[in-house]
Amino acid sequence: MAKATNAPKPNVFSRLWGYLGDVRTELKRVVWPTKNEILNSSMVVMVTLAFFVAFTFLIDSASVYVIRLIGRIGG
């Protein structure tokens, strides 16, 4: 069984400063992307977005056309 410690818990401000210090240390370890990597990733996102916009437009247009055809059959 673990022995209970009676050490007082640090106050909110000292815990906050400790947390912010840890965050700063971790941010120094981050490998940030280069400008070219950001531009390339942005282009991939733009092309993918344009593809899915066009795809959604085509599917929507085709479904509207089919629904109108079905509506004319019953009328």
Residue pairs with C-beta under 8 A, 6 or more apart in sequence:
10 18
33 41
